[in-house]
Amino acid sequence: MTNDYDGIARNSKPSGTGCVECLSTGAWWLHLRRCAECGHIGCCDTSPNQHATKHFEATGHPVLTSFEPGEDWFYDYRTGEFFDSPPLLPPHAHPPGQPVPGPDGKVPVNWENFLHD
């Protein structure tokens, strides 16, 4: 993979349209994040399972970007800072019709009670 910035591989592709771990376990998420190094799609830290951060902790891949429509920020776990970067390979977000929170049919009615600050 070609890295233009330590932790960013411009030619990595998203692993799918939803959180890999949530989809495999039947769980749900609030927002999605994409690993800028390998393309892993995980759920945000507000989500019940916080799989994007768990991916960083397991792999050491330090940079993520939003996988939400209309958002183009990057975040570096090492510095705790947000920054701008040229985009990765598309797609840059989950499909526009995909519900937030998602996935459809897995989100409990009282989902707001399960969110992290």
C-alpha positions, 0 to 999 in steps of 0.5 A: 500500500502506498502511504502519503502520510504515516497511517494512510494508504490511499489505495485501501478500499472500505471493507463494506458498508457497515461495521464489520464486527456489528454485522457479524454479531447482529449488533448495531451502530450510531456512526461509521468510521473507516481505517485510513490504512486498511479500510476496516469499517468500524463503529464510532466511540458513541456506539455501544461497541466502539469497534473503530477504536478497538480496531486501532488498539488491535492493529495499531493503525493510527488514522481513521476518517468518517464514513458518514455522508458529507463528512471528510475529516481524518483523526489521528489516535496518536495525537488526538487531533483532527486534520484534513487530507486528500480523500481515499478511494471511494466510496467515502461513506455508507450508502445514502439510504442506509439508516443512522443508526443502523443497520436497519432492523437491528436498532432497539427502540430505546437506542439512545439509552445505549450510547456512550458520551 
